[in-house]
Amino acid sequence: MSEPFQRVALIGLGLIAGSMAHAMRGGGLARQIVGHARSAETRETARRIGLVDEVFDTAAEAVRGADLVVLAVPVGAMAAVAEEIGPHLAPGAILTDVGSVKQAVIDAVGPHMPEGVHFIPGHPLAGTEHSGPESGFASLFRNRWWLLTPLPGTDPAAQERLTALIRAMGANADVMEPEHHDLVLAVTSHVPHLIAYTMVGVADHLRRVTEGEVVNYSAAGFRDFTRIAASDPTMWRDVFLHNREATLDILGRFTEELFMLQRAIRMGDGTLLHDYFSRTRAIRRGIIDAGQDTAAPDFGRAIVEGKQGGQAR
Ligand code: NAP
C-alpha cells in the first residue's frame, strides 16, 4: 500500500475491528488507530490489552480528525452511530462499515453522511464464532473475500485507497451491488446460520429426552452446527431482521428442497438421494479448489491448532 492512513477510528471494538487493528498494525497501514465501544467494560478491556492507541468514551470524539472511519458494530446499531458521528467527520474522510448486510446499512448510514465524506460500504467474508475485543487476530482476513458495495458516484481515488488497505490486510477485494450482495450472503451465510441454529435447537429439545447423549456422542455434523450456532446472538438477530426479504426467499427454496428430500426418503428413492449428494459433493470440491477451505479431513481440525484464517461469513 502506498500511503498509510494517518488516523483510523474503529467504532465497535469486537472481533472484526480488533482483527483490523492487529492487521493494520502488523502491516504498518495506519500511523494511529483509535477506537470506541459502547460499554465501559469493553473500552476498559481494549485499553488493558492495548488493542488500539487510544480508546474514547464517545464515538463522536473517536472520529475527530480520522481519515478512515470503520463502523464495526451490529447492523442494527449502525443508524444511531452514524447519526452521532455525522457532524464530527473530517472533510475528505473515508467511512466504511463491515456489516454483514449491505442495503439496510446503506439506508441507515447514508442519510447521516455529510457532503465531502466518502461513504463506501463493505463486508469482509471472514469471521469466527467468537466475539469481543480479545477475539481478534491479524490473519483473520488472509485469503478471504472483502466485498465493497459502493454507491453510484463514489470517488474512484477513495475507493482505490480503501481497496489497497483491504488487500494489504491480506484479503481479496471485489465489488457488488448491495441487493445482490444480500441475496448471495443469504445463500452462503445467513440461511446456513439459521439452519444451524434450528438444528441445535432441535437437539436441545431432544436432549431432554435422551439425557445428555446429544452432547456426549456429538458427531462431526452436529458439532459443526454447534460451532456456527455459538455465534454472537446480537449480530445474528440483526442480520435476520435487516436481510429479511432475501432470507425469506432462500428459506422458502430451502424448505421446498427439504420436502423433496423428505419425500425421496419416504419413497425409498435412493437414486434421487445419491444424485443429489453427488452434486453437493462437487460444490464442496469447488470451494476447496477456490482456496476457501482446507481439504484436510475434519476441516483440518486434527492438524491445525490455534488461530488460523477465519471462516467466510
Ligand atoms: P462483536 O465482536 O460482537 O463486536 C461488536 C462491537 O460493537 C463491540 O465492541 C460492541 O461494544 C460494539 N457495539 C455494539 N453496539 C454498539 C453501539 N450501539 N455503539 C457503539 N458500539 C457498539 O461483533 P463483530 O463480530 O466484530 O461484528 C461487528 C460487525 O461486523 C457486525 O455488523 C457484523 O455483522 C459484521 N461481521 C461480523 C462477522 C463475524 O463473523 N463475526 C463477519 C463479517 C462481518 P460492547 O462490547 O461494548 O457491546
Residues whose N, C-alpha, C, O or C-beta is under 5 A from the ligand:
A	BS01	NAP	G12 L13 G14 L15 I16 A17 H36 A37 R38 S39 T42 A72 V73 P74 V75 A77 V98 G99 S100 P124 A126 G127 T128 H130 S131 G132 D232 M235 R313
